[in-house]
Amino acid sequence: MRIPVTTPRRFQAVRIDRHLGCGMSELRLHGAAVETVFDLLGHRENDMTYALGWGLARSDALLHGFLERVAGDVPVDPSPAINLQEYGTDDGGFTDIEVLTEHVHVIVEAKRGWAPPSASQLHRYEERLDAMARPSRWIVILTQNGAEEIVRHQIADWTPTDPTRACVLGWSDVVRLAEHASKIGHREARPVIAELTTYLRGVADMRDTHSNLVYIPALAQRPFNDNWKIGPIEIVERLGRYFFPAIGGAYPKEVPNYIGFRYWGKLQSIHHIESSEVVIDLGEHIPGAPSTAGERPHFLTTLGPAIRPDHDVRTGDIYGAAWTRADIDLLLTCSTISEARDLTKKRHGG
């Protein structure tokens, strides 16, 4: 199946000669290893979008899987159109990806983070879908791994006008679709879709796993209120879990690599965050927690083993429950958290 695809000039289709041998030399770009051909694009939001658009245009299995995941069992024409950054002459805006067939029209708004498109932008997409008047019309918001619930919460006040429907997907969903397509698709397309899978898996999660920064909240001994039967210290020490709001407040916008806890006037422990998920109802995950359904979503983390300082690291010049952060080596060698914080700021240029 030949699929017409419109791409920006800076993204050119890459031909892979199947007759070339597999060299063992390491390729590096700006000091970083290039694991796949898609890494040559970069890791920015547009780069990910272009790579996905290319994959949809070159793999029937990926395209069909994507449309089935979004719109269900809809017919797919022999020659669907896939456009990247299509310009709308009426509204003056661009769409990240558009898939257009005789029966379905999908507009994809791709995000590397989890900031949703504005209501005005979504309404412009609705107008574009209405103008093309396909029976099945979809706006897909593609967001960071684990952030689907965050985006759904943020756009809860926007209801698309019938017959347009909305769908929120994580890049992890696309990774799974690409991985499946790399096994069942056309034989010549499988290797490059496998590379697309590797590329998207590597860039879809924004967490910096190489960071040595430790985020340090203060913990209270008592439960938050009468509805809670368990307190923050017990959640950390006994359950090995910790949670914080995913939206609003001065909390990290991404799950950090390390987290430390201070209470009783000093640093008690540092933990590597082994895994995290976005949850809507903490009561379903933490024994003794009340239902939080209907409230803002939370990051719920699973903590690694405690790293405890070999000397007292007092709180120092930090007041209240404010979060602070410091490099892990400084936390383990300084006499106070505030000293480690100040030296970290100096080390990183303020």
C-alpha positions as CSV (number, residue, x, y, z in Angstrom):
1,M,0.0,0.0,0.0
2,R,1.4,3.4,-1.0
3,I,0.6,6.2,1.4
4,P,1.0,9.8,0.5
5,V,2.7,11.7,3.3
6,T,3.5,15.4,3.6
7,T,6.5,16.1,5.8
8,P,8.5,19.2,6.8
9,R,11.7,19.7,4.8
10,R,14.0,19.0,7.7
11,F,12.6,15.5,7.9
12,Q,13.6,13.3,5.0
13,A,12.7,9.6,4.6
14,V,15.6,7.4,5.3
15,R,16.3,4.5,2.9
16,I,18.0,1.5,4.5
17,D,19.8,-0.7,2.0
18,R,19.2,-4.3,3.0
19,H,22.3,-5.4,1.2
20,L,24.6,-3.3,3.5
21,G,26.5,-5.2,6.2
22,C,26.0,-4.5,9.8
23,G,29.1,-2.5,11.0
24,M,30.1,-2.5,14.6
25,S,31.4,1.0,14.9
26,E,29.7,3.3,17.5
27,L,28.1,6.4,16.1
28,R,27.8,9.4,18.4
29,L,26.1,12.8,17.9
30,H,27.1,15.7,20.2
31,G,28.7,13.1,22.5
32,A,25.6,10.9,22.8
33,A,25.3,7.5,21.3
34,V,23.0,7.1,18.3
35,E,21.1,3.9,18.9
36,T,18.6,4.2,16.0
37,V,18.3,6.2,12.8
38,F,15.5,8.3,14.4
39,D,17.9,9.5,17.1
40,L,19.5,11.6,14.3
41,L,16.4,13.8,14.4
42,G,16.7,14.6,18.1
43,H,14.5,14.1,21.1
44,R,12.3,17.2,21.0
45,E,8.6,17.2,20.7
46,N,8.6,17.8,16.9
47,D,11.2,15.2,16.4
48,M,9.1,12.5,18.1
49,T,6.1,13.7,16.0
50,Y,7.9,13.4,12.7
51,A,9.2,10.0,13.6
52,L,5.7,8.7,14.5
53,G,4.3,10.2,11.3
54,W,7.0,8.5,9.2
55,G,6.2,5.2,10.9
56,L,2.5,5.5,10.3
57,A,3.1,6.2,6.6
58,R,5.5,3.3,6.2
59,S,3.9,0.6,8.2
60,D,0.3,-0.7,7.4
61,A,0.4,-2.7,10.6
62,L,1.2,0.4,12.8
63,L,-1.3,2.6,11.0
64,H,-4.1,0.0,11.3
65,G,-3.2,-0.6,14.9
66,F,-3.2,3.1,15.7
67,L,-6.6,3.7,14.1
68,E,-8.1,0.7,15.7
69,R,-6.8,1.8,19.1
70,V,-8.3,5.3,18.6
71,A,-11.5,4.8,16.5
72,G,-12.3,1.1,16.9
73,D,-13.1,-1.1,13.9
74,V,-13.3,1.5,11.1
75,P,-12.6,0.8,7.4
76,V,-9.1,1.9,6.2
77,D,-8.9,3.0,2.6
78,P,-6.1,1.7,0.4
79,S,-4.4,5.2,0.2
80,P,-5.0,7.2,3.4
81,A,-3.4,10.6,3.6
82,I,-1.0,11.3,6.5
83,N,0.1,14.9,7.0
84,L,2.6,16.4,9.4
85,Q,2.2,20.0,10.5
86,E,-0.7,20.7,8.1
87,Y,-1.5,24.4,7.9
88,G,-5.1,25.4,8.2
89,T,-5.9,28.3,5.9
90,D,-9.1,29.2,7.8
91,D,-7.7,29.2,11.4
92,G,-4.0,29.8,10.7
93,G,-3.0,27.0,12.9
94,F,-0.9,23.8,12.4
95,T,-1.9,20.2,13.4
96,D,0.9,17.9,14.5
97,I,-0.4,14.8,12.6
98,E,-3.5,14.3,10.6
99,V,-4.7,10.9,9.3
100,L,-7.5,11.2,6.7
101,T,-9.4,8.5,5.0
102,E,-12.8,8.3,3.4
103,H,-14.4,7.2,6.7
104,V,-12.2,8.6,9.5
105,H,-10.3,11.9,10.3
106,V,-7.9,11.9,13.2
107,I,-6.0,15.0,14.4
108,V,-3.2,14.2,16.7
109,E,-1.8,16.8,19.1
110,A,1.5,15.4,20.3
111,K,3.1,16.5,23.6
112,R,6.3,15.4,25.2
113,G,5.1,16.7,28.5
114,W,1.6,16.8,29.8
115,A,0.5,20.4,29.1
116,P,-2.8,19.9,27.3
117,P,-3.8,22.0,24.3
118,S,-5.9,25.1,25.1
119,A,-9.7,25.0,24.7
120,S,-9.5,27.5,21.8
121,Q,-7.0,25.2,20.1
122,L,-9.3,22.2,20.6
123,H,-12.2,24.1,19.2
124,R,-10.2,25.0,16.1
125,Y,-9.5,21.3,15.6
126,E,-13.3,20.6,15.9
127,E,-13.9,23.2,13.1
128,R,-11.4,21.5,10.9
129,L,-12.9,18.1,11.5
130,D,-16.4,19.5,10.7
131,A,-15.2,21.0,7.5
132,M,-13.8,17.7,6.2
133,A,-17.0,16.0,7.4
134,R,-15.8,12.4,7.8
135,P,-18.2,10.0,9.6
136,S,-15.7,9.2,12.4
137,R,-13.9,12.3,13.8
138,W,-11.2,12.2,16.5
139,I,-8.9,14.5,18.4
140,V,-6.1,12.5,19.9
141,I,-3.9,14.1,22.6
142,L,-0.7,12.2,22.8
143,T,1.1,12.8,26.1
144,Q,4.0,11.7,28.3
145,N,4.1,8.2,29.7
146,G,1.9,8.0,32.7
147,A,0.3,11.4,32.2
148,E,-2.9,10.3,30.5
149,E,-4.9,10.8,33.7
150,I,-3.4,14.2,34.3
151,V,-4.4,15.4,30.8
152,R,-7.9,13.9,31.2
153,H,-8.3,15.8,34.4
154,Q,-7.1,19.0,32.9
155,I,-9.5,18.9,29.9
156,A,-12.4,17.6,32.0
157,D,-14.3,20.9,31.4
158,W,-14.0,20.6,27.6
159,T,-16.6,18.4,25.9
160,P,-16.2,17.9,22.2
161,T,-19.2,18.7,20.0
162,D,-20.9,15.6,18.5
163,P,-19.8,13.8,16.4
164,T,-16.2,14.7,17.3
165,R,-14.7,12.5,20.0
166,A,-11.5,12.9,22.1
167,C,-8.9,10.3,23.1
168,V,-5.9,10.7,25.4
169,L,-3.0,8.3,24.8
170,G,0.4,8.0,26.3
171,W,3.5,7.6,24.2
172,S,3.8,4.2,25.9
173,D,0.6,3.1,24.1
174,V,2.3,4.0,20.8
175,V,5.4,2.1,21.8
176,R,3.3,-1.0,22.3
177,L,1.6,-0.5,19.0
178,A,4.9,-0.1,17.2
179,E,6.4,-3.1,18.9
180,H,3.5,-5.2,17.8
181,A,3.7,-3.8,14.2
182,S,7.4,-4.7,14.1
183,K,6.5,-8.3,14.5
184,I,3.5,-8.7,12.3
185,G,3.9,-6.0,9.6
186,H,5.4,-6.2,6.1
187,R,8.7,-8.0,6.2
188,E,10.7,-5.1,4.8
189,A,9.2,-2.6,7.2
190,R,9.8,-4.6,10.4
191,P,13.4,-3.6,11.1
192,V,12.8,0.1,10.8
193,I,9.6,0.0,12.9
194,A,11.6,-2.0,15.5
195,E,14.1,1.0,15.5
196,L,11.1,3.4,15.9
197,T,10.0,1.4,18.9
198,T,13.4,1.6,20.5
199,Y,13.6,5.4,19.8
200,L,10.1,6.2,21.2
201,R,10.7,4.0,24.2
202,G,13.9,6.0,25.0
203,V,12.4,9.5,24.6
204,A,8.8,9.0,25.8
205,D,9.7,9.1,29.5
206,M,11.0,12.5,30.5
207,R,12.4,11.3,33.8
208,D,16.1,12.0,34.1
209,T,17.4,8.8,35.5
210,H,21.0,10.1,35.5
211,S,20.2,13.0,37.9
212,N,21.8,13.0,41.3
213,L,19.4,15.6,42.7
214,V,17.4,14.6,45.8
215,Y,14.0,16.2,46.3
216,I,13.3,16.5,50.1
217,P,9.8,17.0,51.5
218,A,9.0,17.2,55.2
219,L,6.8,14.4,56.7
220,A,4.3,14.8,59.4
221,Q,3.9,11.9,61.9
222,R,0.1,12.2,62.3
223,P,-2.4,11.4,59.5
224,F,-3.5,14.3,57.3
225,N,-7.0,14.4,58.8
226,D,-9.6,12.1,60.5
227,N,-10.4,10.3,57.3
228,W,-6.8,8.9,57.1
229,K,-5.9,5.9,59.2
230,I,-2.2,6.0,58.3
231,G,0.3,8.8,58.5
232,P,3.0,9.9,56.0
233,I,5.9,8.5,58.0
234,E,4.3,5.1,58.2
235,I,3.5,5.2,54.5
236,V,7.2,5.7,53.8
237,E,8.8,3.5,56.5
238,R,6.3,0.6,56.5
239,L,4.9,0.5,53.0
240,G,7.8,1.9,51.0
241,R,5.6,4.3,49.1
242,Y,5.2,8.0,48.8
243,F,2.7,10.2,46.9
244,F,2.4,13.9,45.9
245,P,-0.1,15.8,43.7
246,A,0.6,15.6,40.0
247,I,-1.2,19.0,39.3
248,G,-0.9,22.3,41.1
249,G,1.2,23.6,43.9
250,A,5.0,23.8,44.1
251,Y,5.5,20.1,43.6
252,P,7.9,18.5,41.0
253,K,6.2,18.3,37.6
254,E,8.1,15.1,36.9
255,V,8.9,12.2,39.2
256,P,12.4,12.7,40.4
257,N,15.2,10.1,40.4
258,Y,15.8,10.4,44.2
259,I,13.7,11.5,47.1
260,G,14.7,12.2,50.7
261,F,12.5,12.7,53.8
262,R,13.1,15.0,56.7
263,Y,11.2,14.8,60.0
264,W,12.1,15.2,63.7
265,G,14.5,18.0,62.7
266,K,16.8,16.1,60.4
267,L,17.2,14.1,57.2
268,Q,16.1,10.5,57.9
269,S,16.6,8.7,54.6
270,I,17.2,9.0,50.9
271,H,15.5,6.6,48.4
272,H,15.9,5.9,44.7
273,I,12.4,6.0,43.1
274,E,12.1,2.5,41.6
275,S,8.7,3.1,39.8
276,S,5.8,5.5,39.7
277,E,2.2,5.7,38.4
278,V,-0.5,8.3,38.2
279,V,-3.5,7.4,40.3
280,I,-6.9,8.8,40.7
281,D,-7.9,7.2,44.0
282,L,-5.2,6.7,46.6
283,G,-7.7,4.6,48.7
284,E,-7.3,1.9,46.1
285,H,-3.5,1.7,46.5
286,I,-2.7,2.7,50.1
287,P,-4.2,0.7,53.1
288,G,-5.7,3.2,55.5
289,A,-6.1,6.0,52.9
290,P,-9.6,7.4,52.1
291,S,-11.0,7.6,48.6
292,T,-9.6,10.6,46.7
293,A,-11.7,9.9,43.6
294,G,-12.9,13.3,42.2
295,E,-9.8,15.1,43.5
296,R,-6.7,15.9,41.5
297,P,-4.5,12.9,40.4
298,H,-1.4,12.0,42.3
299,F,2.0,10.5,41.5
300,L,2.3,7.3,43.6
301,T,5.9,6.1,43.9
302,T,7.6,2.9,45.0
303,L,10.7,3.5,47.0
304,G,14.0,1.7,46.8
305,P,16.0,0.7,50.0
306,A,16.7,3.5,52.4
307,I,20.1,5.2,52.2
308,R,20.7,6.6,55.7
309,P,23.4,9.2,56.5
310,D,26.2,8.0,58.8
311,H,25.9,11.2,60.8
312,D,23.1,13.6,61.8
313,V,22.1,15.9,58.9
314,R,20.0,18.5,60.7
315,T,17.4,20.5,58.8
316,G,19.2,23.8,59.2
317,D,17.8,27.0,57.6
318,I,14.6,25.5,56.2
319,Y,11.2,26.2,57.6
320,G,7.7,24.7,57.3
321,A,6.9,21.9,54.9
322,A,8.5,23.4,51.8
323,W,10.3,21.0,49.5
324,T,14.0,21.6,48.8
325,R,16.6,19.8,46.8
326,A,20.3,19.0,46.9
327,D,22.8,16.7,45.3
328,I,23.0,13.3,47.0
329,D,26.7,13.4,47.7
330,L,26.4,16.8,49.4
331,L,23.4,15.6,51.5
332,L,25.5,12.7,52.8
333,T,28.6,14.8,53.7
334,C,27.2,18.1,54.9
335,S,26.0,18.8,58.5
336,T,22.7,20.3,57.4
337,I,20.2,20.0,54.6
338,S,20.3,23.8,54.0
339,E,24.1,23.7,53.6
340,A,23.7,20.9,51.0
341,R,21.0,22.9,49.3
342,D,23.2,26.1,49.1
343,L,26.2,24.2,47.8
344,T,24.1,22.5,45.2
345,K,22.8,25.9,44.0
346,K,26.4,27.1,43.8
347,R,27.5,23.9,42.0
348,H,24.8,24.3,39.4
349,G,25.2,28.0,38.9
350,G,22.3,29.1,41.1
